[in-house]
Amino acid sequence: MSQGAQDSKSTVIDGHSYKCLMLDPLTATDMVADLGFVFGPSLGALGGALLKDQGNDGLKKLMDEGGEGFGDALEKAVLEFFARFDKAKQREFIGLLSEVTFVKQGDKEVKLSSILTIHFRGRIGSLYKWLGWALKAQFGDFFSPFGDVIERAVRRTGQEQSTSPST
């Protein structure tokens, strides 16, 4: 049985159209456990930094894209995030999500996993934008209201990595 439109989400990132099918429930629950391990401490660091710096208004500012102190708090959270989101876990998430994502090429939809290394070559920022979106598409409702925060953290990390000077 094929998945219907209600079992997929679509977006356009940097001019490319993506459609993500929902993961099977067992794979999804495994990823939720992994996401809790990866994101839990970083979201705690983010919320804690904002509460410390800004009292009870801190969590409200967490949800405001440009809230005062958001950048510093997000930086602390991203550092905590990458302490737990190691290369193996990133490859696992990218691999699983690219298997259920299709990218439009001309009049065809191609499975992203089959063209991943070519599609994102020289576009690491786009890779992280896609990953942030795909995680939100799969799990945003489960982690709501943190779905937007998770997507922004992954996207910001991709922007920082794509603009970092090479060593």
N, C-alpha and C positions, 0 to 999 in steps of 0.2 A: 504494500500500500504506500503510495507516495504522500509526502507531506503537502498540505494545502497552504494557501496564502496566509492563513491564520497561524501557521507554524513557522513563519519566517519574518525577518525584518530586513528592510533595505535602507541604504543611504548612499550618498555621493561624497567621496573624500578625495580632495585634490584632483577633481575631474574624472574619477573612476567610480563606476556604479557597482556597489556590492550588495549581495543578498546573503543573509546568514540564516540557515535552517537551525532549528532548535536541536540541541544535543539530546541523545537518548537519556532517560532519567537516571540511570545508574552512573553513566559518565558524568552527568551534571552534578550529582550528589558528591561524587569523588572530588570534582573541581571546587564545589562549595567548601568542602573541608580544607582543601589547599588554600582557597582564597581567604578563609578565616584565619589560617596560620600566617599568610602573607600580609593581608590588609589589616587584621585586627590590631596589632601593635602600632602600625603606622597611623591608623585612624585615631587610636588612643593618644598617640603623641600629638597629632594635629589638634584634637579637641582639648587635650590638656594644656597645650601651649596657648591656645586662644582663651581658655578659661582663666589661666594664670595671668595673662596679659590684659584681658579685657572683661573680667568678671562674667556675669550672667549673659551679657550681650555677645560673648565669644562664639557660642554655637550659632547664633543668628548670623554673625559675620562669616562663619564657616560656609554658609550657603550663598553668600554674596560673592560673586566673582571677583570684584575689586575691593572687598572689605579690607579696612586698615589692618595690617598685621597678617593678612592671609598669606602673603608671599613667604614670610619668615616661617610661619607655622607649617606651610606646605613643604618648604625645604626640609624641615626636620622630619616631616612625615615621609618624604621621598627617600631620605637617607635610611630611615628605618625600613621602608619598603624594600629597597635594594639590598639591605642586609639579609633579607629573607627570600627575595625573588631572584634566586641565583640563575646562572646560565642554563642549567638543566631544567629548572622549572619554567623558565621563559620559553625554551624550545618545546617543552611538553605542551604548554598552553597554546603557543603559536601553531604547533602541529595539529592538535585536536581541533582548534577553531578554524584552521585553514581547510580541514577536511569537510567542514559543513558550510563553508563560505564559497560563493560563486562570484566571479567578476565578469562584467559584460565586456566582451571584445567583439566589436562589430555587431552582428546580429546573433551571436552565440553567448551563452553563459558558460564560462570555463571554471572548473573547480580550482580554487586558489592554490591548493596544495600542489597541483601539477605544474604551476608556473611561479611559485612563491619566490624562488631565488632570482629569477629574471625580473619578475614584476616589481619587486622592491629594491633591486640593485641600484645603489646611489640615492635611494629615497628612504633612509632609515626613519626619518621623521614621519613619513607617511605610514610606515609599518607600525609605529607606535600609535598613531592616530587610529589606524584600523583595529589594532589590538584593543585599545581603550573602548572603541565603539562596540566591538564584538563581545567584550566582557559585559558591557552595559546591556547589550541586546539580550544576552543569555541570562544575566543575573541581576539586572538593575532593579526589577521589582522585588526580588528577594532581599537585597541589601538596601532598598529604599529607606531613608532618603539619601543614603551614601552613594547610590549609583552614579549621580552626576559628579560627586567628588572623586570617586574612583576613576571615572573617565578623564576628568581634568588632570588628575595626578599622573596617569599614564601618558596622556598627550603632552603634558609639560615636560615630563622626563624625556620623551622622544625629541622634543624641541631642543632641550639642553644637550642631549647626546648628538644631535645632528649639527649643532653649531659649535661644539667643543673642538678646539684645535687638536689635530692629531699629534701624537707623541712618537 
